[in-house]
């Protein structure tokens, strides 16, 4: 599959609006107000100055967050064109947000993005209907947690039907929890917000899920607003060929550097690209740093290296040799009709054969820290092993 073909696929997958994206500097309060006007169950959780905006019905989607109250900057990319059109009420898979639940695989013989018997071309690709439109029910809510659940029917390209039960819990974390989780001490001068999404996928049908008919994994994705010098930082276990390029593109030295078992990837929303990290190279952490925004992001996720991972690489012939980490870098290009001014942190759960009533679990936690370069450098060194002073 050539790069142009994949670009066309992306054009189908992500609705391409006119450039109406809310500016990065817009406040969290203004964004939350706009979200509440469009989606009636949007919930805002708050601990001190840390805040997140969630929709339980939109499958537990975390739209955005802030480290500094309602006047602080809103951090998530949101597809406002889809919201303004009103189409999000029936089709919301591509709404964006800092944390959304998806399922994989995307390509291959067990893909869930193509109908059985259909050729895997751009014209035939679509998001699974229930993943795109089935709303969840809120099951509980407290000051710092919201839970929701729902059922989905997913049919893969080989014709196997999955009856899925999904439970989703979103948790806003306190400073004490952040310090305990990361084993750091936060100075009072640093602003922060951290939140987790815990997802359970359960076989609620009458048949076992088996390798021969295809399996599913939990796919966690988050769209982040970016800046010109933003770099994703991924510690790896072995730096010998740790990066896979998804769009038939060879990354140049400005875009990608691998040094001392750390991958540095340019994620500035200016040049379309996507990388993958396989289980043999994966640690359960990644992050990014923006000098312009004085922002350090840390992402942690559940990971077991001895498990199967479904393969979402285009044209793959090995359905269970997939990646754990993916980073998508968008692009704004009017000539190509691209309007994706964001990058994505993506992590995938392992998969396994599930008997009826068995389940798999995945958790991803995102931490935002705003402060001086010197303050953020100390956190980066401890968590990512990377020295950001030179950035």
LUMDO-111162 format. One record per residue (C-alpha): residue in one letter; x, y, z. Coordinates in steps of 0.1 Angstrom, whole numbers, padded with zeros to 4 digits, always signed. Layout:
residues N
AXYZ...
END
This chain:
residues 391
X+0000+0000+0000X+0016+0033-0011X+0017+0065+0010X-0009+0083-0011X-0034+0054-0006X-0029+0056+0032X-0033+0094+0031X-0066+0090+0013X-0077+0065+0040X-0069+0090+0066X-0090+0116+0048X-0120+0093+0051X-0113+0084+0087X-0110+0119+0101X-0136+0144+0089X-0118+0174+0073X-0134+0206+0082X-0126+0242+0073X-0101+0256+0097X-0123+0264+0127X-0103+0248+0154X-0105+0267+0187X-0072+0284+0194X-0048+0266+0218X-0050+0296+0241X-0087+0294+0246X-0096+0289+0282X-0109+0257+0297X-0140+0274+0310X-0150+0287+0276X-0144+0253+0260X-0164+0235+0287X-0192+0259+0283X-0193+0253+0245X-0192+0215+0251X-0221+0216+0276X-0242+0236+0251X-0237+0208+0225X-0236+0177+0247X-0260+0177+0276X-0242+0152+0299X-0208+0168+0299X-0194+0166+0334X-0165+0187+0348X-0145+0172+0376X-0123+0195+0397X-0096+0190+0424X-0081+0224+0433X-0070+0239+0399X-0070+0206+0381X-0101+0201+0359X-0113+0177+0332X-0144+0177+0310X-0160+0143+0303X-0191+0129+0285X-0201+0096+0300X-0226+0089+0272X-0200+0095+0245X-0183+0063+0257X-0165+0080+0286X-0147+0105+0264X-0124+0130+0281X-0126+0160+0259X-0101+0183+0275X-0083+0193+0307X-0066+0222+0324X-0039+0227+0351X-0051+0261+0361X-0089+0263+0366X-0114+0278+0343X-0090+0305+0332X-0063+0279+0324X-0056+0267+0288X-0077+0240+0274X-0053+0211+0263X-0074+0187+0241X-0081+0190+0204X-0118+0188+0196X-0135+0184+0162X-0157+0215+0165X-0167+0213+0129X-0184+0179+0136X-0201+0194+0167X-0212+0226+0150X-0228+0205+0122X-0248+0185+0147X-0237+0152+0131X-0218+0143+0163X-0252+0132+0178X-0252+0101+0156X-0216+0098+0146X-0189+0106+0172X-0159+0083+0167X-0139+0112+0153X-0147+0139+0178X-0112+0141+0192X-0105+0147+0228X-0077+0138+0252X-0089+0103+0259X-0113+0082+0238X-0121+0045+0237X-0116+0026+0204X-0112-0010+0194X-0087-0026+0171X-0075-0041+0147X-0078-0014+0120X-0064-0034+0091X-0057-0071+0082X-0079-0101+0078X-0096-0095+0111X-0101-0057+0107X-0132-0042+0122X-0131-0012+0098X-0143-0031+0067X-0174-0051+0060X-0170-0088+0053X-0162-0095+0016X-0153-0058+0009X-0120-0049-0007X-0099-0030+0018X-0099+0003-0002X-0106+0039+0010X-0141+0038-0005X-0150+0008+0017X-0135+0019+0050X-0158+0029+0079X-0157+0031+0117X-0176+0002+0133X-0212+0014+0136X-0217+0008+0173X-0183+0023+0181X-0193+0054+0162X-0228+0058+0175X-0237+0037+0205X-0240+0058+0236X-0232+0045+0271X-0251+0049+0304X-0236+0067+0334X-0234+0042+0362X-0218+0063+0390X-0202+0096+0397X-0183+0112+0426X-0162+0143+0430X-0132+0127+0412X-0147+0098+0392X-0172+0090+0366X-0181+0055+0353X-0202+0044+0324X-0210+0012+0305X-0225+0000+0273X-0228-0029+0249X-0214-0030+0213X-0218-0055+0184X-0187-0055+0163X-0184-0076+0131X-0149-0081+0116X-0138-0085+0080X-0139-0123+0083X-0176-0122+0094X-0172-0130+0131X-0196-0111+0154X-0184-0099+0188X-0209-0091+0215X-0191-0068+0237X-0197-0054+0272X-0177-0022+0279X-0171-0005+0312X-0152+0028+0314X-0140+0046+0345X-0125+0081+0344X-0105+0093+0374X-0091+0127+0382X-0060+0124+0404X-0049+0146+0433X-0014+0160+0438X-0008+0133+0465X-0017+0105+0440X+0004+0120+0413X+0035+0122+0435X+0029+0086+0447X+0023+0072+0412X+0054+0089+0397X+0076+0089+0428X+0083+0126+0425X+0077+0157+0446X+0059+0186+0429X+0070+0221+0438X+0042+0246+0445X+0052+0266+0414X+0042+0238+0390X+0006+0236+0378X-0006+0201+0371X-0035+0179+0361X-0036+0141+0358X-0064+0117+0348X-0068+0080+0341X-0091+0060+0318X-0097+0024+0329X-0115+0002+0303X-0129-0033+0306X-0139-0052+0274X-0160-0083+0281X-0173-0112+0259X-0210-0111+0266X-0220-0133+0237X-0227-0170+0233X-0194-0179+0216X-0158-0178+0226X-0135-0153+0209X-0107-0173+0192X-0075-0165+0173X-0087-0183+0142X-0118-0160+0139X-0101-0128+0152X-0096-0110+0185X-0101-0075+0197X-0080-0051+0218X-0087-0019+0236X-0073+0011+0218X-0068+0043+0238X-0062+0075+0218X-0058+0111+0228X-0056+0142+0206X-0033+0169+0219X-0029+0205+0208X+0007+0211+0198X+0034+0237+0191X+0063+0241+0165X+0090+0226+0188X+0070+0199+0205X+0088+0166+0207X+0074+0132+0218X+0098+0113+0240X+0096+0075+0242X+0120+0054+0263X+0126+0020+0247X+0141-0013+0258X+0163-0017+0227X+0171+0011+0203X+0180-0013+0174X+0152-0005+0148X+0126+0004+0175X+0104+0025+0152X+0079+0014+0126X+0066+0040+0101X+0030+0036+0091X+0027+0058+0060X+0055+0044+0038X+0075+0074+0049X+0112+0074+0060X+0116+0099+0088X+0145+0123+0085X+0169+0133+0112X+0148+0164+0121X+0117+0144+0126X+0131+0113+0144X+0162+0107+0165X+0169+0076+0185X+0197+0080+0211X+0206+0063+0244X+0174+0041+0242X+0151+0071+0238X+0130+0079+0207X+0126+0117+0200X+0098+0123+0175X+0088+0157+0161X+0050+0160+0167X+0042+0196+0157X+0011+0191+0135X+0030+0202+0104X+0039+0169+0085X+0017+0139+0084X+0032+0108+0099X+0027+0079+0123X+0051+0057+0142X+0047+0024+0161X+0066+0007+0189X+0064-0031+0192X+0061-0050+0225X+0098-0060+0224X+0108-0023+0226X+0080-0010+0248X+0082+0004+0283X+0050+0015+0299X+0057+0052+0296X+0060+0079+0270X+0057+0117+0270X+0063+0150+0252X+0077+0184+0259X+0069+0218+0244X+0093+0247+0251X+0067+0272+0237X+0040+0260+0261X+0062+0253+0291X+0044+0220+0291X+0056+0185+0299X+0033+0155+0293X+0037+0121+0308X+0017+0090+0297X+0017+0057+0315X-0003+0026+0305X-0008-0010+0314X+0016-0033+0296X+0024-0070+0296X+0052-0081+0273X+0042-0118+0271X+0008-0112+0255X-0007-0109+0220X-0012-0076+0203X-0035-0072+0173X-0019-0058+0142X-0033-0025+0127X-0006-0020+0102X-0019-0015+0066X-0015-0047+0045X-0002-0068+0073X-0003-0106+0070X+0005-0113+0107X-0027-0105+0127X-0011-0108+0162X+0023-0090+0158X+0010-0055+0164X+0023-0025+0182X+0017-0012+0218X+0025+0025+0212X+0015+0046+0183X+0021+0083+0178X+0002+0101+0151X+0014+0136+0139X-0012+0156+0120X-0009+0183+0094X-0027+0214+0083X-0024+0217+0046X-0051+0235+0026X-0038+0222-0008X-0041+0186+0004X-0073+0194+0024X-0057+0183+0057X-0068+0200+0089X-0054+0180+0118X-0035+0205+0140X-0027+0179+0167X-0008+0148+0176X-0020+0117+0193X-0007+0095+0222X-0020+0060+0215X-0016+0028+0235X-0032-0006+0230X-0040-0034+0254X-0029-0069+0248X-0055-0094+0235X-0063-0130+0243X-0089-0156+0235X-0119-0150+0257X-0145-0175+0268X-0180-0162+0275X-0179-0137+0305X-0141-0133+0303X-0126-0099+0299X-0095-0078+0292X-0085-0045+0308X-0065-0015+0299X-0055+0017+0317X-0039+0049+0305X-0030+0078+0326X-0020+0113+0313X-0002+0139+0333X+0002+0175+0323X+0028+0197+0340X+0033+0234+0334X+0063+0252+0348X+0098+0265+0341X+0121+0244+0319X+0144+0237+0349X+0114+0224+0369X+0101+0203+0341X+0136+0189+0333X+0138+0173+0367X+0105+0154+0362X+0115+0144+0327X+0148+0130+0338X+0132+0109+0365X+0103+0096+0345X+0115+0095+0309X+0153+0095+0314X+0155+0125+0289X+0173+0158+0294X+0150+0185+0280X+0173+0214+0289X+0189+0211+0254X+0155+0214+0236
END
